[in-house]
């Protein structure tokens, strides 16, 4: 009620001031004084009217803070109680003493566990053997490496991964990861299930795989074209052949065998290819990215940067699995990466072999498998010490013209005198003829090595294939 009285007084004084000003023009000061007094009364009334509401709001917030504090203390006691029960502590106290007692118990238990707990293992780059063992045979999968946080092996199906993009500068492992993915794909999937196309304008990484039976051959008219390209113009022409392969699959509505298309330096192609081929090449690449998934054709593209160009803007959106090696954050956003914080961290603290892997439902730092492309290329160019896979992995080498069994396997069969291991000339001729006819690995094994166990037959097939490659008989 006091507030209303103040309002009434204020209104009365203001009205009096107005009347005096209207009636007696010679008393302006008295009028203004009345109006001022009325305004003061109104202001006091407003303040007194607002104070209870403010006090109620403050009181509500204080009560809410008290409730939250009590809840926090209760939650803490329950957590401490659960921890103590799990640790096997026997409690007999009640009331307020329980909290203090539980704190003491938990502190002692935690201290004991900290002393006894072993150190967490440091996660390092995995070996290729770990990648092979993680991927099921003929499951059309690849392995990217290990999660840098948990150590879990990251296995990705090629079909749900759609197209794969590897972005990063030189020296951080981009090409090594691409080679590791191709290695896992070709080793854990036979040619009946998976084929590869190697479009490598640098002709480095692809050299490790261009003699494999997994390399795709495209028939155009009466010509059979091997999908291995070694310069920019050849890459452009092969993309055209692959476009025709896409049309052939579409006309027959089939998508097997799965075709993994490796493209090195995809973005720089448009600057190195002949101008007459450029427009058609970009159109073919875009169509393969947009339609290839439906017909079992998937891209594995490497590039140092990947900005969204007009010709490839829609194609870029089809790369659902992205790997970034020390990529500048601005370039990463242009390439389609979304986890900006992780990209910044990996760019500021870059290290070879570590990359950001993004795919639907996953965005983490991953450690790539150990795979040295330069070393393997050097071994490939030096046939005087060529590894020959067989049933005793790592037990034989070729030196000059002789097979040598190391001394640390004295119990193994072989000629320690360095004599040439016996080779069936009929079988090696048969293998050579079947490879030239582009027969699958399974067909060659069934015809050249009948009756043998599958493991031994595969080992023999690889040994004969290595001999043919060394002798350049293919």
Secondary structure, 3 states (H helix, E strand, C coil): CHHHHHHHHHHHHHHHHHHHHHHCCCCHHHHHHHHHHHHHHHHHHHHHHHHHHHHHHHHHHHHHHHHHHHHHHHHHHHHHHHHHHHCCCCCCCCCCHHHHHHHHHHHHHHHHHHHHCCCCCCCCCCCHHHHHHHCCCCCCEEEEEEECCCCCEEEEEHHHHCCEEEEECCCCCHHHHHHHHHHHHHHCCCCCCEEEEEECCCCCHHHHCCCCCCECEEEECCEEEECEECCHHHHHHHHHHHHHHHHHHHHHCCCCCEEEEEECCCCCHHHHCCHHHHHHHHHHHHHHHHHHHHHCEEEEEEECCCCCCCCCHHHHCCCCEEEEECCCHHHHHHCCCCCHHHHHHHHHCCCCCEEEEEECCEEEEEECCCCCHHHHHHHHCCHHHEECCCCCCCCEEEECCEEEECHHHCCCCCCCCCCCCCCCHHHHHHHHHHHHCCCCHHHHHHHHCCCCCHHHHHHHHHHHHHHHHHCCCC
